[in-house]
Amino acid sequence: MQEVSQTIDEFRATRREMSAQNFGGLVKDLAWEGDPETVFLVYDDAFYIEKLDDGRFLLTIENQGWITGDPDDLTLEDLEARLFDWAQPEDAAPAP
């Protein structure tokens, strides 16, 4: 598995915006080939949060998904913390 930043702040500092198509090329996954419109926030060159057309953000991990805003009032920072925790090795401490 990809090595993950040591702290949540380091993880957030790796964030860059790119098309899903470019992300697919980065991780060698053809799932997003031909999809230049979908935009991802990419962390550690391996993990992403989708940027929706309406300005909200979507995080999908396995069979669960979270979106910023209503009804749970989640923020991008909340999604980043969930993604960071999920990306950590089993013995790592959760994000503060």
DRENKENU-775891 format. One record per atom (N, C-alpha, C): residue in three letters; x, y, z. Coordinates in steps of 0.02 Angstrom, whole numbers, padded with zeros to 5 digits, always signed. Layout:
<recs>
ALAXYZ;...
</recs>
This chain:
<recs>
MET+00042-00059+00000;MET+00000+00000+00000;MET+00044+00062+00000;GLN+00018+00117-00027;GLN+00053+00181-00030;GLN+00071+00205+00040;GLU+00130+00234+00047;GLU+00150+00263+00112;GLU+00110+00327+00122;VAL+00085+00336+00184;VAL+00043+00392+00200;VAL+00081+00442+00242;SER+00065+00505+00234;SER+00095+00558+00275;SER+00087+00539+00349;GLN+00134+00563+00390;GLN+00134+00546+00460;GLN+00082+00582+00501;THR+00065+00644+00483;THR+00015+00682+00521;THR-00040+00706+00474;ILE-00096+00724+00503;ILE-00152+00749+00463;ILE-00132+00814+00427;ASP-00092+00856+00459;ASP-00070+00918+00426;ASP-00025+00904+00366;GLU+00020+00855+00374;GLU+00063+00835+00317;GLU+00020+00806+00261;PHE-00030+00767+00279;PHE-00076+00737+00230;PHE-00112+00792+00192;ARG-00139+00840+00228;ARG-00175+00896+00196;ARG-00128+00936+00150;ALA-00066+00943+00170;ALA-00018+00982+00130;ALA-00003+00949+00063;THR-00017+00885+00055;THR-00004+00851-00009;THR-00062+00860-00058;ARG-00116+00891-00036;ARG-00177+00897-00077;ARG-00163+00937-00140;ARG-00186+00909-00196;ARG-00184+00945-00259;ARG-00245+00926-00299;GLU-00269+00972-00339;GLU-00329+00961-00379;GLU-00308+00935-00448;MET-00344+00883-00471;MET-00330+00857-00538;MET-00393+00822-00565;SER-00394+00813-00630;SER-00451+00778-00659;SER-00447+00704-00640;ALA-00505+00672-00640;ALA-00508+00600-00627;ALA-00466+00562-00678;GLN-00467+00585-00739;GLN-00428+00553-00791;GLN-00354+00555-00775;ASN-00329+00613-00753;ASN-00258+00619-00735;ASN-00242+00576-00673;PHE-00288+00574-00624;PHE-00278+00533-00566;PHE-00273+00459-00586;GLY-00317+00437-00631;GLY-00314+00368-00655;GLY-00247+00352-00686;GLY-00219+00399-00724;GLY-00153+00389-00753;GLY-00099+00385-00699;LEU-00106+00426-00647;LEU-00058+00427-00592;LEU-00056+00361-00556;VAL-00115+00332-00542;VAL-00118+00270-00504;VAL-00124+00208-00548;LYS-00119+00218-00613;LYS-00122+00163-00662;LYS-00188+00124-00658;ASP-00243+00162-00659;ASP-00311+00133-00656;ASP-00351+00162-00713;LEU-00375+00120-00757;LEU-00412+00143-00816;LEU-00485+00161-00801;ALA-00506+00155-00739;ALA-00576+00169-00722;ALA-00598+00239-00741;TRP-00553+00287-00741;TRP-00572+00356-00756;TRP-00546+00379-00824;GLU-00523+00334-00865;GLU-00500+00352-00932;GLU-00557+00386-00970;GLY-00542+00442-01000;GLY-00593+00477-01039;GLY-00640+00518-00995;ASP-00622+00532-00933;ASP-00664+00572-00889;ASP-00627+00634-00865;PRO-00617+00682-00910;PRO-00580+00742-00890;PRO-00622+00792-00850;GLU-00688+00783-00847;GLU-00731+00831-00813;GLU-00734+00822-00737;THR-00730+00760-00713;THR-00733+00747-00642;THR-00668+00771-00610;VAL-00674+00807-00554;VAL-00616+00835-00520;VAL-00607+00802-00452;PHE-00545+00784-00437;PHE-00527+00754-00374;PHE-00479+00800-00336;LEU-00484+00798-00270;LEU-00431+00824-00227;LEU-00390+00762-00208;VAL-00327+00762-00227;VAL-00285+00703-00220;VAL-00234+00714-00163;TYR-00226+00663-00122;TYR-00182+00666-00064;TYR-00130+00610-00069;ASP-00068+00626-00054;ASP-00014+00577-00056;ASP-00011+00539-00122;ASP-00035+00570-00175;ASP-00035+00540-00242;ASP-00070+00472-00245;ALA-00115+00459-00198;ALA-00147+00393-00197;ALA-00220+00394-00174;PHE-00241+00445-00138;PHE-00308+00446-00108;PHE-00344+00508-00132;TYR-00410+00505-00139;TYR-00445+00563-00166;TYR-00513+00575-00133;ILE-00534+00637-00138;ILE-00602+00660-00122;ILE-00628+00693-00185;GLU-00688+00676-00205;GLU-00716+00704-00266;GLU-00745+00773-00253;LYS-00731+00819-00299;LYS-00760+00887-00296;LYS-00822+00886-00342;LEU-00880+00899-00313;LEU-00942+00898-00351;LEU-00954+00964-00387;ASP-00995+00962-00439;ASP-01009+01022-00479;ASP-01040+01078-00438;ASP-01075+01062-00385;ASP-01108+01113-00344;ASP-01064+01141-00289;GLY-00999+01121-00288;GLY-00952+01148-00239;GLY-00944+01105-00177;ARG-00986+01055-00169;ARG-00978+01010-00112;ARG-00926+00957-00128;PHE-00909+00917-00077;PHE-00859+00865-00086;PHE-00887+00798-00064;LEU-00865+00745-00098;LEU-00889+00677-00085;LEU-00831+00631-00071;LEU-00835+00596-00015;LEU-00785+00545+00002;LEU-00820+00478+00001;THR-00794+00431-00037;THR-00820+00363-00038;THR-00764+00316-00016;ILE-00779+00277+00036;ILE-00733+00226+00060;ILE-00772+00161+00064;GLU-00748+00113+00024;GLU-00781+00048+00020;GLU-00855+00058+00004;ASN-00900+00039+00047;ASN-00972+00045+00032;ASN-01005+00104+00067;GLN-00965+00151+00092;GLN-00993+00208+00127;GLN-00974+00273+00092;GLY-01017+00322+00097;GLY-01003+00387+00067;GLY-01025+00443+00113;TRP-00988+00498+00111;TRP-01003+00557+00150;TRP-00997+00617+00104;ILE-01040+00666+00115;ILE-01040+00726+00074;ILE-01040+00787+00120;THR-01006+00839+00099;THR-01005+00899+00140;THR-01073+00933+00140;GLY-01087+00969+00193;GLY-01150+01005+00198;GLY-01204+00964+00232;ASP-01266+00980+00215;ASP-01324+00947+00245;ASP-01325+00873+00225;PRO-01353+00829+00265;PRO-01386+00841+00329;PRO-01339+00838+00388;ASP-01277+00816+00379;ASP-01232+00805+00436;ASP-01184+00863+00450;ASP-01188+00916+00410;ASP-01144+00974+00418;ASP-01070+00955+00417;LEU-01052+00907+00376;LEU-00982+00888+00369;LEU-00944+00940+00329;THR-00881+00951+00346;THR-00838+00997+00310;THR-00786+00957+00270;LEU-00751+00992+00227;LEU-00696+00959+00191;LEU-00645+00932+00241;GLU-00632+00969+00294;GLU-00584+00947+00345;GLU-00607+00882+00377;ASP-00673+00875+00388;ASP-00700+00812+00416;ASP-00686+00754+00368;LEU-00698+00765+00304;LEU-00686+00712+00254;LEU-00612+00695+00251;GLU-00570+00745+00253;GLU-00498+00733+00252;GLU-00476+00691+00311;ALA-00503+00705+00370;ALA-00485+00666+00429;ALA-00507+00594+00422;ARG-00567+00583+00394;ARG-00590+00514+00383;ARG-00546+00478+00333;LEU-00528+00512+00279;LEU-00485+00482+00229;LEU-00416+00467+00258;PHE-00389+00514+00295;PHE-00323+00504+00327;PHE-00325+00443+00374;ASP-00376+00439+00416;ASP-00383+00382+00462;ASP-00388+00316+00424;TRP-00426+00315+00371;TRP-00436+00254+00332;TRP-00370+00232+00298;ALA-00330+00282+00277;ALA-00269+00267+00240;ALA-00212+00244+00286;GLN-00219+00254+00351;GLN-00166+00237+00397;GLN-00159+00161+00406;PRO-00098+00139+00422;PRO-00090+00069+00441;PRO-00132+00053+00503;GLU-00146-00010+00513;GLU-00189-00032+00568;GLU-00167-00008+00636;ASP-00101-00001+00647;ASP-00077+00016+00714;ASP-00067+00091+00725;ALA-00088+00133+00677;ALA-00079+00205+00684;ALA-00134+00236+00725;ALA-00119+00292+00758;ALA-00169+00329+00797;ALA-00213+00369+00750;PRO-00277+00378+00766;PRO-00323+00416+00724;PRO-00305+00491+00723;ALA-00330+00526+00672;ALA-00317+00598+00667;ALA-00350+00634+00726;PRO-00318+00688+00750;PRO-00348+00725+00806;PRO-00410+00762+00784;
</recs>
